Amino acid sequence: MTCGATGVKSFFYRCISLLTGKFAQVNIGNFPQTSLAAARLKLNELKLLRRMEDALRLNSSKKSTCEQSKLNRLKYLN
């Protein structure tokens, strides 16, 4: 939770972007419109989504590496 210059308290999720590798910040909501309990639930959803995206990214890079090694073996055999 951060408090801005205007006194508005906001919940954020801060992480490193998987696409750009740079710092990213997602606004979850402002207090008191968003309760602490709701902010925690949303934070857990965002973390789960990030883990799933990371797993998909790792699987796709493994596939492309595997496919590339198959192509290299075929070129070597021919």
C-alpha positions as a Markdown table, in Angstrom:
| # | Residue | x | y | z |
|---|---|---|---|---|
| 1 | Met | 0.0 | 0.0 | 0.0 |
| 2 | Thr | 1.3 | 3.5 | -0.8 |
| 3 | Cys | 0.0 | 6.9 | 0.0 |
| 4 | Gly | 0.1 | 9.5 | -2.7 |
| 5 | Ala | 0.7 | 13.3 | -2.4 |
| 6 | Thr | -3.1 | 13.8 | -2.4 |
| 7 | Gly | -3.6 | 11.3 | 0.5 |
| 8 | Val | -5.1 | 8.6 | -1.6 |
| 9 | Lys | -4.0 | 5.1 | -0.4 |
| 10 | Ser | -3.5 | 2.6 | -3.1 |
| 11 | Phe | -2.7 | -1.1 | -3.4 |
| 12 | Phe | -0.1 | -2.2 | -6.0 |
| 13 | Tyr | 1.4 | -5.4 | -7.3 |
| 14 | Arg | 5.0 | -4.8 | -8.3 |
| 15 | Cys | 7.0 | -7.3 | -10.4 |
| 16 | Ile | 9.5 | -7.6 | -13.2 |
| 17 | Ser | 7.7 | -7.8 | -16.6 |
| 18 | Leu | 8.1 | -11.1 | -18.4 |
| 19 | Leu | 8.0 | -9.4 | -21.8 |
| 20 | Thr | 10.3 | -6.5 | -21.3 |
| 21 | Gly | 12.3 | -7.5 | -18.2 |
| 22 | Lys | 11.6 | -4.1 | -16.7 |
| 23 | Phe | 9.9 | -3.2 | -13.4 |
| 24 | Ala | 6.1 | -3.2 | -13.7 |
| 25 | Gln | 3.4 | -2.0 | -11.3 |
| 26 | Val | -0.3 | -3.0 | -11.4 |
| 27 | Asn | -2.8 | -0.9 | -9.5 |
| 28 | Ile | -5.1 | -3.2 | -7.5 |
| 29 | Gly | -7.3 | -0.5 | -6.1 |
| 30 | Asn | -7.7 | 2.4 | -3.7 |
| 31 | Phe | -8.5 | 2.3 | 0.0 |
| 32 | Pro | -11.3 | 2.3 | 1.3 |
| 33 | Gln | -13.2 | 1.4 | -2.0 |
| 34 | Thr | -11.0 | -1.8 | -2.1 |
| 35 | Ser | -10.7 | -3.5 | 1.3 |
| 36 | Leu | -7.4 | -5.1 | 2.5 |
| 37 | Ala | -9.0 | -8.6 | 2.2 |
| 38 | Ala | -10.1 | -7.9 | -1.4 |
| 39 | Ala | -6.7 | -6.5 | -2.3 |
| 40 | Arg | -5.0 | -9.6 | -0.9 |
| 41 | Leu | -7.3 | -11.9 | -3.0 |
| 42 | Lys | -6.6 | -9.9 | -6.2 |
| 43 | Leu | -2.9 | -10.0 | -5.4 |
| 44 | Asn | -3.0 | -13.8 | -5.1 |
| 45 | Glu | -4.9 | -14.0 | -8.4 |
| 46 | Leu | -2.2 | -11.8 | -10.1 |
| 47 | Lys | 0.6 | -13.9 | -8.7 |
| 48 | Leu | -1.1 | -17.1 | -9.9 |
| 49 | Leu | -1.6 | -15.7 | -13.3 |
| 50 | Arg | 2.1 | -14.6 | -13.5 |
| 51 | Arg | 3.2 | -18.1 | -12.4 |
| 52 | Met | 1.0 | -19.7 | -15.2 |
| 53 | Glu | 2.4 | -17.3 | -17.8 |
| 54 | Asp | 6.0 | -18.0 | -16.7 |
| 55 | Ala | 5.3 | -21.7 | -16.9 |
| 56 | Leu | 3.9 | -21.3 | -20.4 |
| 57 | Arg | 6.8 | -19.2 | -21.5 |
| 58 | Leu | 9.3 | -21.8 | -20.2 |
| 59 | Asn | 7.4 | -24.7 | -21.9 |
| 60 | Ser | 7.3 | -22.8 | -25.3 |
| 61 | Ser | 11.0 | -22.1 | -25.1 |
| 62 | Lys | 11.8 | -25.7 | -24.3 |
| 63 | Lys | 9.6 | -26.7 | -27.3 |
| 64 | Ser | 11.4 | -24.4 | -29.7 |
| 65 | Thr | 14.8 | -25.6 | -28.4 |
| 66 | Cys | 13.7 | -29.2 | -28.9 |
| 67 | Glu | 12.4 | -28.5 | -32.4 |
| 68 | Gln | 15.6 | -26.7 | -33.3 |
| 69 | Ser | 17.7 | -29.7 | -32.1 |
| 70 | Lys | 15.5 | -32.1 | -34.2 |
| 71 | Leu | 16.1 | -29.9 | -37.3 |
| 72 | Asn | 19.8 | -29.8 | -36.6 |
| 73 | Arg | 20.0 | -33.6 | -36.3 |
| 74 | Leu | 18.0 | -34.0 | -39.6 |
| 75 | Lys | 20.4 | -31.7 | -41.4 |
| 76 | Tyr | 23.4 | -33.6 | -39.9 |
| 77 | Leu | 22.0 | -37.0 | -41.0 |
| 78 | Asn | 21.2 | -35.8 | -44.6 |
